[in-house]
Amino acid sequence: MATKSSSSIKNEDTYDALRDKGYSKEKSARIANAQANDSQSPSVKGGKAAPYESWTREELYERAQELEIDGRSKMSKSELIEALRG
């Protein structure tokens, strides 16, 4: 849960709701802060990409490589999914 000491969160209720849904801290903060900004109108729903569970390990590895995730070569499919969502 967001606390008053984490003043970078502009809309704590939205942040907490997104964290409860399993969003990462960073993504939750970005969405919550964008929704609190009147000049932006972000959607809570993500893009059209298939969920990571339907990707092959090779596809997950390639995405982890793009994001420069350390230790990716030794990760299992489930570990890659966790690291990508991190």
N, C-alpha and C positions, 0 to 999 in steps of 0.2 A: 504494500500500500504506500501511496505517496504520503510524505509528511511535510509539514510546514518548512522543515529545514532543507528540503529539496525544492527550492524556490524556482527552479527552471521549468516546473510543470505548471502550466497556466490553467488547465481544467482538470483538477484532480479526480472528479467523479468519472469523467470519460477515461482517464488514465487507468484508474482502478478497474473499471469495467472491461477494458481491453486486456489488462493483465490477467483478469479472471478467465477470459476467453483463451488465454494461452499466447497472446502476442508478446514479443520480446519487450524489454524495458525501453530500448531505443525506439522501436516502431511505435509503441504506445505513447511515448512522450511526443514524438513527431506528430502523430495524429491529434492528440489532445491539444497540443499547442497550436496546430493549424486550425482546428475547429474553434479555438478561442480567438483567433484573428479574423476580424470582420472582412478583411480583403481576400481571404481564402475560403474555399468551400470544398474541402476534401471529403471523399467518401470513406466510410469505414470498410467497405468491401474492397478486397484486393483485386488484382488483375485476373486474367482469364487462364493463367497457367494451371496445369494439372497439379494436384497435391503431390508433394515429394514422395509419398508412399507409392505412387504409381510410376515413378521414375526408376530407371535401372541404376545399379550401383555405379556404372560407368558414367551415366549422365550426371549423377550426384557428384561424382569425383571431378568431372569437368567443371561443374559450377563452383565447387569448393576451390578448384585451381584458379578460376577467374577471380575469386574473392580472396585468394592467397591465405587460405586457412591452413595453419601449421598442423603437421601430423596427419594430413588427409590420406596419405598413401597406406597407412596402417589401419585406417578406420573401416569398420563394417558399414553396411548400408544404414542401419539404425543410428550409428554414431555420426555418420555424415549428415543425416537428416537433423539430428540434434544440433550439430555444429552450424549448419546452415540457418537454422532457426534462432540460434543463440543470439 
